[in-house]
């Protein structure tokens, strides 16, 4: 049985990608990560009259993180853990990053963990006033994967990433606006209209210029060693990043969440 889905809809020059996982605040399952990659590979090859993509969650929630109910099936083996992060998760995120269409995040409700990662791939981010942001996975006994941590730190700032990962901090939308992660915060009921208005403005711009601007901005980011580890350095980090798979902390954190109790670290 497939858990959750990534839905793609098109309306003229704009497209909407919707994260959908009813009852789980759109938490990302393995199937959804794979679908995310497929959708953005498809968008990368879309006809030239497509100008902008809006990314949102179903039902007034962006994404509450990963689907932890799936984790015992693969997270406690190093090879399974590596395949999940380097294959499924990074496959979806890297497809978003490679998409040369402008991406606008419509952030409502929870934007946690995987939600932070997906939002970090977007060019413009609009949030509702009550939206909440974080990555409190330390409570689950595991760290953020290296490429994903690099992505979030680059978009949200190293100080914010450290606060989320080391303290388990959950931050509100006005603070994330002040820290430069968000372009604008509006009343909750105004988020869809604000995002749509921005998509219309983006779609009215020269499409070739938008694609070239995205290529330039990506190249500039990759050229700053202090902000992005070199490919060789990242490969070295990744090589040992998943050795914690069978650790007691990892099993305790995930088990406690699923059993709805406080973890004993």
Residue pairs with C-beta under 8 A, 6 or more apart in sequence:
2 29
2 31
3 21
3 24
3 29
3 31
3 32
3 67
3 70
4 19
4 20
4 21
4 24
4 26
4 27
4 28
4 29
4 31
4 32
4 67
5 20
5 21
5 31
5 32
5 35
6 17
6 18
6 19
6 20
6 32
6 35
6 36
6 38
6 39
7 17
7 18
7 20
7 58
8 15
8 16
8 17
8 18
8 39
8 42
8 43
9 15
9 16
9 18
10 16
10 50
12 203
13 49
13 50
13 51
13 52
13 203
14 50
14 51
14 52
14 53
14 54
14 199
14 200
14 203
15 43
15 46
15 50
15 52
15 53
15 54
15 101
16 53
16 54
16 55
16 56
17 36
17 39
17 40
17 43
17 53
17 54
17 55
17 56
18 56
18 57
18 58
19 26
19 28
19 32
19 55
19 56
19 57
19 58
19 62
19 63
19 118
20 26
20 57
20 58
21 27
21 28
21 29
21 32
21 58
21 67
22 58
22 59
24 64
24 67
25 57
25 61
25 63
25 64
25 109
25 110
26 57
26 58
26 59
26 61
26 62
26 63
26 64
26 110
26 115
27 63
27 64
27 65
27 66
27 67
27 68
27 114
28 36
28 63
28 65
28 66
28 67
28 89
28 114
28 118
29 66
29 67
29 70
30 67
30 70
30 74
30 84
30 88
32 67
32 92
33 88
33 89
33 91
33 92
34 88
34 91
34 92
35 92
36 92
36 93
36 95
36 96
36 118
37 91
37 92
37 94
37 95
39 95
40 92
40 95
40 96
40 98
40 99
41 95
43 50
43 53
43 99
43 101
44 95
44 98
44 99
44 100
44 101
46 101
48 207
50 101
51 101
51 102
51 202
51 203
51 204
51 205
51 207
51 210
52 101
52 102
52 103
52 104
52 199
52 202
52 203
53 99
53 101
53 102
53 103
53 104
54 103
54 104
54 106
54 195
54 196
54 199
55 103
55 104
55 105
55 106
55 118
55 119
55 122
56 62
56 105
56 106
56 108
56 192
56 195
57 63
57 106
57 108
57 109
57 115
60 108
60 109
60 188
61 108
61 109
61 110
62 105
62 106
62 107
62 108
62 109
62 110
62 111
62 115
62 118
62 119
62 131
63 110
63 111
63 112
63 113
63 114
63 115
63 118
64 110
64 112
64 113
64 115
65 110
65 112
65 113
65 114
65 115
65 135
65 137
66 113
66 114
68 140
68 254
68 257
68 258
69 258
71 254
72 254
72 255
72 258
73 80
74 80
74 81
74 83
74 84
75 81
75 84
75 142
75 245
75 250
75 254
76 245
76 246
76 250
76 251
77 245
77 246
78 242
78 243
78 245
78 246
80 245
81 242
81 245
82 241
82 242
85 145
85 147
85 148
85 241
85 242
86 145
86 147
86 238
89 114
89 117
89 145
89 148
90 145
90 147
90 148
92 118
93 117
93 118
93 121
93 147
93 148
93 151
96 103
96 118
96 121
96 122
97 121
97 151
97 218
100 210
100 211
100 214
100 215
101 210
101 211
102 123
102 124
102 202
102 210
102 214
103 121
103 122
103 123
103 124
104 122
104 123
104 124
104 125
104 126
104 195
104 198
104 199
104 202
105 118
105 119
105 122
105 124
105 125
105 126
106 126
106 191
106 192
106 195
107 115
107 119
107 125
107 126
107 127
107 128
107 131
107 173
107 182
107 191
108 127
108 128
108 131
108 188
108 191
109 128
109 130
109 131
109 132
110 131
110 132
111 119
111 127
111 131
111 132
111 133
111 134
112 132
112 133
112 134
112 135
112 136
112 170
113 134
113 135
113 136
113 137
113 144
115 133
116 133
116 134
116 135
116 152
116 156
116 164
117 148
117 151
117 152
119 125
119 155
119 181
120 151
120 152
120 154
120 155
120 156
121 151
123 214
124 183
124 198
124 202
125 181
125 182
125 183
126 182
126 183
126 184
126 185
126 186
126 191
126 194
126 195
126 198
127 173
127 176
127 177
127 182
127 184
127 185
127 186
127 191
128 173
128 185
128 186
128 187
128 188
128 189
128 190
128 191
129 173
129 174
129 185
129 186
129 187
129 188
130 172
130 173
130 188
131 172
131 173
131 176
131 185
132 170
132 171
132 172
132 173
133 156
133 164
133 170
133 171
133 172
133 173
133 176
133 181
134 164
134 168
134 169
134 170
134 171
135 144
135 152
135 161
135 164
135 165
136 164
136 168
136 169
136 170
137 143
137 144
137 165
138 165
138 166
138 168
139 168
139 253
139 257
139 263
140 253
140 254
140 257
140 263
141 247
141 249
141 250
141 251
141 252
141 253
141 254
141 263
141 265
142 244
142 249
142 250
142 253
142 254
143 149
143 165
143 244
144 152
144 165
145 241
145 242
146 234
146 237
146 238
146 241
147 234
147 238
149 161
149 165
150 228
150 229
150 234
152 161
152 164
153 161
154 221
154 227
154 228
155 181
156 164
156 176
156 179
156 181
157 179
157 180
157 181
159 179
160 171
160 176
160 179
160 181
163 169
163 171
164 170
164 171
171 179
173 182
173 185
174 185
176 182
176 185
177 184
177 185
184 194
186 194
202 210
221 227
221 228
222 228
229 237
244 250
249 265
252 263
252 264
252 265
253 263
253 265
255 263
256 262
256 263
256 264
257 263
